[in-house]
Amino acid sequence: MDRSQLEFLLGPGGRVLLDDVDSSYAGTNSLAVASRLRQRYPGDLVAAALTQVELRRRATDKFGNAAAGMFFTPNGLEQATHRVVATHRAERLAAAGGGGRLVDLCCGIGADLVAAAAAGLQVSGVDSDPITARVATANLASRGLPGSVVVGAAEDVDLSTYDLVFADPARRGPRGRIFDPEAFSPPWSFVEHAVLGGTAAGRGGAVKTAPGIPHARVPAGAEAEFVSLDGGLREACIWSPGLAGAARRATLLRSDGGAVSMCDADAPGSADARPVGAHLYEPDDAVIRAHLVTGVARLVDGWLLDPHVGYVSSDRRTDTPFARGFEVLEVLPYRVRALRAALRARGIGPLTVKKRGVVVTPEELVSRLRLTGDEPGTLILSRTPHSAVALLVRPHRRPDR
Ligand SMILES: C[S@@+](CC[C@H](N)C(=O)[O-])C[C@H]1O[C@@H](n2cnc3c(N)ncnc32)[C@H](O)[C@@H]1O
């Protein structure tokens, strides 16, 4: 989509075309829709409208019903923060910034920017890509929110006029995902200095990054918040020392609105490692990435199976949002032939295999076991200080939330 196509789609004629495409396009009939519309509109505008409608439909996962009035680029949608995660961050920034001025240094199509404006901050966005910046402006307008977006480089922004700074550097390049933080755009050394290092005036800032960020990259005094949504690890957000409330935090969000958080003050530095008890707990990935597994051990009155593996055990059942719980039915032999015999004797067929700290490919193990029974089973394989263990478990039924 070039600039003139985008400007057309943003205007009144574009709205009519988008509505027409939306009401007649069912995903598989794009050729028929395009050839009908090409009698009334130039082909490039029809193609741009079809792409926009397709992107809006895909965007429903991240933006819910609001996606129907928003604008996207393929890259912008892919990199955009899910609305639940963006709202969580925006509310935390707003609570720190008291309605102050926030600059989003690489705002993309504006998912975080829109959430910050909706949380009551006075927002300014910057993006180096002109089309993306224009889309972000349109997305603020689509929600009726105030704010401005300019085209520019994060590195050139005078931060002294803002209370809060946010940055979500691009972690994708023409050849896919970028793992080296110095190759992010803008690079990690820039955001570390400008956003987390306190050169900004005001209260400080936050940087969104990949959840796999090495802990050693987190500057002293900053907070590393690892965020999951509905059990899936989404991102890390690094908070500058002025906004940090902990060294490490795990925040578990749910798309139905639930949110819980645990930080290093809730987790003792170490926990016993002992053989498995009556229940096993698999902490949420945000808890594991935040190195807070001992916090789950404390919550369930339990211990670790191994000091370096993220499984917790206990003799009692505790329902906690921070971990999935399982009743331990049996400890089985950790050898394929013996395991096959034990599982067959119990009539097990469909098998879910979970593992930590052992070199096993679950799919390969399932196919080597050649189970034929009807009973579904769950097998957990884990390293322990002495040897690996195979545990036949039954998931705790979750209490109604
Ligand atoms: C990960 S996306 C931001 C997504 C955004 N937080 C959202 O949720 O919609 C990163 C954006 O940074 C922009 N960008 C890359 N390098 C930049 C730079 N040096 N200055 C400003 N923007 C930059 C890219 O064009 C891209 O739109």
The ligand as a MOL file (V3000), in Angstrom:
LIG
                    3D

  0  0  0     0  0            999 V3000
M  V30 BEGIN CTAB
M  V30 COUNTS 27 29 0 0 0
M  V30 BEGIN ATOM
M  V30 1 C 7.8000 -3.4300 17.1030 0
M  V30 2 S 7.1890 -2.1260 16.1610 0 CHG=1
M  V30 3 C 6.2450 -1.1990 17.3240 0
M  V30 4 C 4.9000 -1.8190 17.5950 0
M  V30 5 C 4.0360 -1.0000 18.5210 0
M  V30 6 N 4.5030 -0.9980 19.8760 0
M  V30 7 C 2.6190 -1.5210 18.4960 0
M  V30 8 O 2.2330 -2.2420 19.4330 0
M  V30 9 O 1.8910 -1.2490 17.5310 0 CHG=-1
M  V30 10 C 8.6260 -1.1720 15.9210 0
M  V30 11 C 8.4840 0.0420 15.0180 0
M  V30 12 O 9.6910 0.7890 15.1190 0
M  V30 13 C 9.9060 1.4730 13.9080 0
M  V30 14 N 11.3340 1.8460 13.9270 0
M  V30 15 C 12.4120 1.0850 13.6490 0
M  V30 16 N 13.5520 1.7950 13.8440 0
M  V30 17 C 13.1720 3.0130 14.2870 0
M  V30 18 C 13.8760 4.1740 14.6770 0
M  V30 19 N 15.2170 4.1980 14.6850 0
M  V30 20 N 13.1710 5.2570 15.0400 0
M  V30 21 C 11.8190 5.2480 15.0380 0
M  V30 22 N 11.1000 4.1670 14.6730 0
M  V30 23 C 11.7640 3.0660 14.3130 0
M  V30 24 C 9.4790 0.4880 12.8600 0
M  V30 25 O 9.1010 1.1770 11.6740 0
M  V30 26 C 8.2980 -0.2180 13.5390 0
M  V30 27 O 7.0840 0.3420 13.1160 0
M  V30 END ATOM
M  V30 BEGIN BOND
M  V30 1 1 1 2
M  V30 2 1 2 3
M  V30 3 1 2 10
M  V30 4 1 3 4
M  V30 5 1 4 5
M  V30 6 1 5 6
M  V30 7 1 5 7
M  V30 8 2 7 8
M  V30 9 1 7 9
M  V30 10 1 10 11
M  V30 11 1 11 12
M  V30 12 1 11 26
M  V30 13 1 12 13
M  V30 14 1 13 14
M  V30 15 1 13 24
M  V30 16 1 14 15
M  V30 17 1 14 23
M  V30 18 2 15 16
M  V30 19 1 16 17
M  V30 20 1 17 18
M  V30 21 2 17 23
M  V30 22 1 18 19
M  V30 23 2 18 20
M  V30 24 1 20 21
M  V30 25 2 21 22
M  V30 26 1 22 23
M  V30 27 1 24 25
M  V30 28 1 24 26
M  V30 29 1 26 27
M  V30 END BOND
M  V30 END CTAB
M  END
